[in-house]
Amino acid sequence: MAVFRSIITGTGSYIPTEVKTNRDFTIHDFYDEKNQRVSTPPQEVVEKFKQITGIEERRYATTDLNTSDIATIAAKIAIEDSGIDPETIDQLIVAHNFGNVIKHTIQCDAIPSIASRVKYHLGIKNPNCVAYDILFGCPGWLQGVIHADAFFKAGIAKKALVIGAETLSRVLDMYDRDSMIFSDGAGAAVIEYKETAENGSGILGSSVQSHCIDEVNYIYMGKSNFPHSDPRIRYIKMKGRKVFEYAMKHVAEAMKNCLDTNGISITEVKKIFIHQANEKMDDGIIRVLYKLYGIKESPKDIMPMTIHWLGNSSVATIPTLYDLVCKGKEEKHEINPGDIVLFASVGAGMNINAVCYRV
């Protein structure tokens, strides 16, 4: 029996060219949230950071590129990969958190929207191509995919371009140890609503949650940790321990809900594409997920990771990771037609989402 499903027909990503290694942070003076200088030598701070997050280096966008620029680059690659005419795109969705931030200004510019700018740069003239942004924390790109799927099922659209792009390097507090985790990047996917076999490709289901009581300020904007900083200038801040505990408690449950609701066994899942937050947290989430099914150990090859060399580029991590695996650029991982994969993310809000997908 034939069915209609949302199918990813093209992917693309942009990995910035400026490499920032952990060694670059060993000359920093770090301060804590009470504006007290961290007494631990920077070299030890950096080494402990690596042990927890797994990050050895990350990528920053060059001065001449903004979020809308790298989003456009990733989009062009995805469109070419899919082979579609960009004028046939019905929904152009861009997930980000800070808009365009001009280097050295620390000022967010989201007017016009990043999606509108991308549509402009792509030269799409069709007024029925609706361009809009999503602010949903790190799960933004995946939420854009869920939006597209919903629009398809409602009969409003048939083709969507979903992009996740961020230049977090522009909103970092260099005196904050947590600043080492963040990076820049962009990933994109073309999604089409197509007829397929019942066991064919496409989105099989999704799950979304928002916890906005005590959790709402786990990731926020705040003044620099440096005691003599201008309090009017705000940077991205994170209560790392709170975020970790939240993720351990809720993310695996949302992933399980996505699988169970759609009648998919955990043993059918070939790969899990999880937001590249930090290695220890992601490993922990996967362990919890399998324990929820009474399985003591998760498969060793279940989770591709780019955190070690790309850092945490927020909304861009999952589409970038998926693009690299699809293009055969992650040597230890591959996916094949018919494979069931699970996407999952967690981030500011606090928000969680998961999507089951058959390649």
C-alpha positions in Angstrom: 0.0 0.0 0.0 1.3 3.4 -0.9 1.5 6.3 1.6 2.7 9.9 1.6 5.6 10.8 3.8 8.1 13.7 4.3 11.3 12.6 2.7 14.7 14.2 2.9 15.9 14.5 -0.7 19.0 16.7 -0.3 21.4 17.8 2.4 24.1 20.4 2.7 26.4 21.9 5.3 28.9 24.7 5.7 31.9 24.1 8.1 33.7 27.4 8.8 37.4 27.6 8.0 38.7 29.3 11.1 39.9 26.5 13.5 40.1 27.3 17.2 41.9 24.6 19.2 41.9 24.1 22.9 45.4 25.4 23.1 44.1 28.8 22.0 42.2 29.0 25.3 45.2 28.2 27.6 46.2 31.9 27.5 42.8 33.1 28.8 42.0 34.3 32.3 38.7 32.7 33.4 36.3 34.1 35.9 33.3 32.4 37.6 29.7 33.6 37.8 30.6 35.5 41.0 33.2 37.5 39.0 36.0 35.8 40.9 39.1 34.8 39.0 39.4 31.1 38.6 42.5 30.0 40.5 43.0 26.8 38.6 45.7 27.3 35.9 44.1 27.8 32.4 45.9 24.7 31.1 44.1 22.6 33.7 40.8 24.2 33.1 41.1 23.4 29.4 42.2 19.8 30.0 39.2 19.2 32.3 36.9 20.8 29.7 38.2 18.3 27.1 37.7 15.4 29.4 34.0 16.3 30.0 33.0 17.6 26.6 35.3 15.6 24.3 36.0 18.9 22.4 39.5 19.4 21.0 38.7 22.1 18.5 35.9 24.0 17.0 35.1 26.2 14.0 34.5 30.0 13.8 33.1 31.9 10.9 35.4 34.4 9.3 34.7 38.1 9.8 33.1 38.5 6.4 30.4 35.9 6.9 27.3 36.2 9.0 24.6 33.6 10.0 22.6 34.4 6.9 25.6 33.9 4.7 26.6 30.5 5.9 22.9 29.5 6.0 22.7 30.3 2.3 25.9 28.3 1.5 24.5 25.2 3.2 21.1 25.8 1.5 22.6 26.0 -2.0 24.4 22.7 -1.5 21.2 21.0 -0.2 19.2 22.3 -3.2 21.8 21.1 -5.7 21.9 17.7 -3.9 18.1 17.4 -4.2 17.9 18.5 -7.8 14.8 20.6 -7.2 14.0 24.0 -8.7 14.3 26.4 -5.8 11.2 28.3 -7.1 9.1 25.2 -6.2 10.0 25.5 -2.5 6.8 26.2 -0.4 8.4 26.7 3.0 11.8 28.2 3.8 12.5 27.7 7.5 15.6 28.8 9.2 16.4 27.9 12.8 18.9 30.1 14.7 19.0 31.9 18.1 20.8 35.2 17.6 20.2 36.4 14.0 23.1 38.1 12.3 25.7 39.3 14.6 28.3 41.6 13.0 31.8 40.7 14.2 32.9 42.8 17.2 29.5 44.4 17.7 27.7 41.8 20.0 24.4 43.1 18.6 21.8 40.7 17.2 20.2 41.6 13.9 17.1 39.6 13.1 15.2 42.1 11.0 14.6 41.2 8.3 14.5 37.5 9.3 17.3 35.2 8.5 15.0 33.2 6.3 14.0 36.3 4.3 17.7 37.1 3.8 18.4 33.5 2.6 15.5 33.6 0.2 16.9 36.9 -1.1 20.4 35.4 -1.5 19.0 32.4 -3.3 17.1 34.6 -5.7 13.8 32.9 -5.1 11.1 35.1 -6.6 8.0 32.9 -5.9 5.9 34.9 -3.3 4.3 31.6 -2.3 7.6 30.4 -0.9 7.0 31.4 2.7 10.2 32.3 4.6 10.3 32.4 8.4 12.6 31.8 11.4 12.3 29.5 14.3 13.7 30.3 17.8 13.7 27.0 19.7 17.1 26.7 21.2 19.4 24.0 19.9 16.5 21.8 18.8 15.5 24.5 16.3 16.4 22.7 13.1 14.7 19.5 14.2 11.6 21.6 15.1 11.7 23.1 11.6 11.6 19.6 10.2 8.6 18.8 12.4 6.9 22.1 11.2 7.5 21.1 7.6 6.0 17.6 8.2 2.9 19.2 9.8 2.4 21.6 6.9 2.7 18.8 4.4 0.1 16.7 6.2 -2.2 19.7 6.3 -2.0 20.0 2.6 -0.4 23.5 2.8 3.0 22.6 1.3 4.9 19.9 -0.7 8.5 21.1 -0.5 10.5 22.7 2.3 14.0 23.9 2.8 15.0 23.6 6.5 18.2 25.3 7.7 20.0 25.5 11.0 22.7 28.2 11.2 24.5 29.9 14.0 27.5 32.1 14.7 27.8 31.6 18.4 31.4 32.8 18.4 30.0 36.4 18.2 28.1 36.2 21.5 30.7 34.4 23.6 32.2 35.7 26.9 35.9 35.0 26.6 36.2 35.0 30.4 33.6 32.2 30.9 34.8 28.6 30.8 31.6 27.5 29.2 32.4 29.6 26.1 34.8 27.0 24.9 31.9 24.6 24.1 30.3 26.8 21.4 31.1 27.1 17.7 29.7 28.2 14.3 28.2 26.3 11.4 25.2 25.7 9.1 23.3 22.6 7.9 20.4 22.3 5.6 17.9 19.8 4.2 15.4 19.7 1.4 12.3 17.8 2.4 9.5 16.8 0.0 6.1 15.2 0.6 6.2 12.2 -1.7 4.3 8.9 -2.3 6.3 5.9 -1.1 5.7 2.3 -0.1 4.4 1.6 3.4 7.9 0.4 4.4 9.5 3.2 2.3 11.4 6.3 3.3 10.2 9.3 5.3 9.4 10.7 8.7 7.6 8.0 10.8 6.8 10.2 13.8 8.0 12.8 16.3 7.9 13.9 19.9 8.3 17.4 21.4 8.4 18.8 24.9 9.0 22.2 26.6 9.8 22.6 30.3 9.6 26.3 31.1 9.4 26.7 34.9 12.6 26.2 36.9 14.3 25.2 33.6 13.6 28.4 31.6 16.8 30.1 32.7 19.2 27.2 32.4 20.5 28.9 29.2 20.2 32.6 29.0 21.8 36.0 28.1 23.9 37.7 30.9 26.8 40.0 31.5 30.4 38.9 31.3 32.1 37.1 34.2 34.8 39.7 34.1 34.3 42.0 37.1 34.9 45.3 35.2 32.8 44.5 32.2 30.0 46.7 30.9 26.8 45.2 32.4 24.8 46.4 29.4 26.5 44.0 27.1 25.1 40.5 27.2 26.6 37.1 26.3 25.3 33.6 26.1 25.4 31.9 29.5 24.7 28.4 30.6 24.1 26.6 33.9 26.1 23.6 32.8 25.3 21.2 35.7 21.5 22.0 35.5 21.5 21.5 31.7 23.3 18.1 32.1 20.9 16.9 34.9 17.9 18.0 32.8 19.1 16.2 29.7 19.7 13.0 31.7 16.2 13.1 33.1 14.1 14.0 30.1 15.8 13.5 26.7 15.8 9.7 26.6 12.2 9.6 27.7 11.2 11.8 24.7 13.2 9.6 22.4 11.5 6.5 23.8 8.1 8.2 23.4 8.9 8.9 19.8 9.7 5.2 19.1 7.0 3.7 21.2 4.2 5.9 19.8 5.1 4.8 16.3 5.6 1.1 17.1 9.3 1.1 16.4 11.6 -1.2 18.4 14.9 0.2 19.7 16.6 -2.7 18.1 15.4 -1.5 14.7 17.3 1.8 15.1 20.5 1.8 13.1 21.9 5.3 14.0 21.0 8.0 16.5 21.8 11.6 15.3 21.8 13.5 18.6 22.6 17.2 19.1 26.3 17.6 19.6 26.1 19.2 23.1 29.0 17.5 24.7 30.3 13.9 24.5 29.7 13.0 28.2 26.1 14.2 28.1 25.3 12.5 24.7 26.9 9.2 25.8 24.8 9.4 29.0 21.6 10.1 27.2 22.1 7.1 24.9 22.9 4.8 27.9 19.7 6.0 29.7 17.7 5.3 26.5 18.8 1.7 26.2 18.4 1.1 29.9 14.7 2.3 29.6 14.4 -0.8 27.3 16.2 -3.1 29.7 19.3 -3.2 27.6 22.5 -2.8 29.6 24.8 -1.6 26.8 24.1 0.4 23.7 25.7 -0.6 20.4 29.1 1.0 20.0 28.5 2.2 16.5 25.0 3.7 17.1 26.0 7.4 17.5 28.1 9.4 15.0 29.8 12.4 16.6 31.4 15.6 15.4 31.8 17.3 18.8 35.5 16.6 18.9 36.4 18.7 15.9 33.3 20.9 15.3 32.2 21.8 18.9 28.6 22.7 19.6 27.2 24.8 16.8 23.6 24.6 18.3 21.0 24.3 15.6 23.6 23.3 13.0 24.9 20.2 14.7 22.3 17.6 13.6 21.9 18.7 9.9 25.7 19.0 9.6 26.3 15.6 11.1 23.6 14.0 9.0 25.0 15.6 5.8 28.5 14.3 6.6 27.3 10.8 7.1 25.1 10.9 4.0 28.0 12.1 1.9 30.3 9.4 3.3 32.5 11.9 5.1 32.3 10.2 8.5 34.5 7.1 8.0 33.2 5.0 10.8 29.5 5.5 10.0 27.1 5.0 7.1 23.4 4.7 6.5 21.6 2.7 3.8 18.2 2.8 2.3 15.7 1.2 4.6 17.6 2.1 7.8 15.6 3.6 10.6 17.4 6.5 12.3 16.5 8.6 15.3 17.1 12.4 15.5 17.0 14.1 19.0 18.0 17.4 20.5 17.8 19.4 23.7 18.4 23.1 24.4 17.4 26.5 25.7 13.8 26.8 26.7 14.2 24.1 27.9 13.1 22.3 24.8 13.4 18.7 23.7 12.4 17.0 20.4 12.9 13.7 18.6 12.1 12.4 15.1 12.0 8.8 13.8 13.0 8.6 10.1 13.4 5.8 7.6 16.2 6.5 5.1 
